[in-house]
Amino acid sequence: MKINPNYIITASKEVLSKKNYFIALIALIFLIFAIFILIPVFLIPTNSLLFQLTVFTIKDYVLLTILSVLTSLLIVMQIFSYKQAKSFSPGRTAVGGGSAVVAALFGTASCASCLVAVLGFLGIGTVFFLVEYQWFIVGLAILIMLVSLYLTSLKLNGVCNSCKK
């Protein structure tokens, strides 16, 4: 099968042409962005919202925005796909949703203190590894989100042969 990135654009236009889905997308973007910022505020002792906002750099805000938009778009497209499907396939929907959760979790890798708070249970060696390669991890998270969006777009565009069953 030939990879065509226009499938994502076509499916997004179809989904977002519906007013309810567009409003849901905007609301989810703000909600997920707020969650990205508030997780370390609540998980790191003596951390405050004001301090957390000063810790992030412009590059961090850009990455958090990208991940928020991609995660929100995937969620909205999955809901649209679920409502359009005649039969529900929990396996396929779970993979897309699971990808969003994993990507969102790794999105916190843009901030070392956030990473320690969220993934500290993995041990100090793992945390140092993740901090060292945090940009690769964030890049991988964005790639996972794009693959999930592409696969969902195939289903919405009626291109996926296995999804038609």
C-alpha positions in Angstrom: 0.0 0.0 0.0 1.3 3.5 -0.9 1.6 6.0 1.9 -0.4 9.1 1.2 -0.3 11.9 3.9 -3.3 13.5 2.2 -5.5 10.9 3.8 -4.9 12.6 7.2 -5.9 16.0 5.8 -9.0 14.5 4.0 -10.2 12.6 7.1 -9.5 15.6 9.4 -11.6 17.9 7.1 -14.4 15.4 7.1 -14.4 15.1 10.9 -13.9 18.8 11.7 -16.6 19.9 9.2 -19.0 18.8 11.9 -19.5 21.6 14.4 -19.6 19.3 17.5 -16.3 17.6 16.6 -14.6 20.9 15.9 -15.7 22.3 19.3 -14.6 19.1 21.0 -11.2 19.3 19.3 -10.6 22.9 20.5 -11.8 22.0 24.1 -9.6 18.9 24.1 -6.5 20.8 23.0 -6.8 23.2 25.9 -7.6 20.4 28.3 -4.7 18.2 27.3 -2.3 21.1 27.3 -3.4 22.1 30.8 -3.0 18.5 31.9 0.6 18.5 30.5 1.4 21.5 32.6 -0.6 20.5 35.8 0.7 17.0 36.1 4.1 18.1 37.4 2.5 20.9 39.5 0.6 18.2 41.5 3.2 15.5 41.5 6.4 17.4 42.4 6.4 18.6 46.1 6.6 22.4 46.6 6.0 23.0 42.9 3.6 25.7 41.9 1.9 26.6 38.7 3.8 29.9 38.4 7.1 28.1 38.9 6.2 25.4 36.4 5.3 28.0 33.8 8.8 29.5 34.2 10.6 26.1 34.0 9.3 25.4 30.5 11.1 27.0 27.5 9.5 28.1 24.3 10.6 24.8 22.7 8.8 22.9 25.5 5.6 24.9 24.9 5.8 24.2 21.1 6.2 20.5 21.7 3.4 20.4 24.3 1.2 22.2 21.8 2.0 19.8 19.0 1.4 16.8 21.2 -1.9 18.4 22.5 -3.1 19.0 19.0 -2.2 15.5 17.7 -3.7 13.8 20.8 -6.9 15.8 20.5 -7.2 15.2 16.8 -6.7 11.5 17.3 -9.3 11.3 20.1 -11.9 13.2 18.0 -11.2 11.1 14.9 -11.4 7.9 17.0 -14.8 9.0 18.4 -16.0 9.9 14.9 -14.8 6.5 13.5 -16.5 4.7 16.4 -19.8 6.4 15.7 -19.6 5.8 12.0 -18.7 2.1 12.2 -21.5 -0.4 11.9 -19.6 -2.8 14.2 -17.3 -1.9 17.0 -13.7 -3.4 16.9 -12.3 -2.9 20.4 -8.8 -4.1 19.4 -8.3 -1.4 16.7 -9.8 1.4 18.8 -7.7 0.4 21.8 -4.5 0.5 19.8 -5.2 4.1 18.6 -6.2 5.2 22.1 -3.2 3.4 23.7 -0.9 5.2 21.3 -2.3 8.5 22.3 -1.8 7.7 26.0 1.8 6.5 25.5 2.6 9.5 23.3 1.1 11.8 25.9 3.1 10.2 28.7 6.4 10.5 26.8 5.4 14.1 26.0 6.4 14.9 29.6 9.9 14.0 28.6 10.4 17.6 27.5 10.9 18.6 31.1 13.4 16.7 33.2 11.6 17.4 36.5 8.3 16.3 35.0 9.9 13.2 33.7 11.3 12.3 37.2 7.8 12.9 38.8 5.9 10.9 36.2 8.4 8.1 35.5 10.4 8.1 38.8 9.1 4.6 39.6 11.4 3.2 36.9 14.6 3.9 38.7 17.4 6.5 38.5 19.2 4.8 35.6 16.1 4.8 33.5 15.3 8.4 34.3 18.8 9.5 33.4 18.6 7.6 30.1 15.2 9.2 29.3 16.5 12.7 30.2 19.6 12.1 28.0 17.5 11.1 25.0 14.3 13.1 25.7 14.2 14.7 22.3 14.4 11.3 20.6 11.6 10.1 22.8 9.4 13.1 22.1 10.1 12.7 18.3 9.1 9.0 18.7 5.9 10.0 20.5 5.1 12.5 17.6 5.8 9.7 15.1 3.5 7.3 17.0 0.8 9.9 17.0 1.2 10.5 13.2 1.1 6.8 12.5 -2.1 6.4 14.6 -3.7 9.4 12.8 -2.7 7.9 9.5 -4.2 4.5 10.3 -7.4 6.1 11.6 -7.5 8.2 8.4 -7.3 5.1 6.3 -10.4 3.7 8.0 -12.3 7.0 7.7 -11.4 7.3 4.0 -12.5 3.7 3.4 -9.0 2.7 2.1 -8.3 0.1 4.7 -9.5 -3.3 3.5 -9.4 -4.9 6.9 -11.4 -2.0 8.4 -14.3 -2.5 6.0 -15.2 -5.9 7.5 
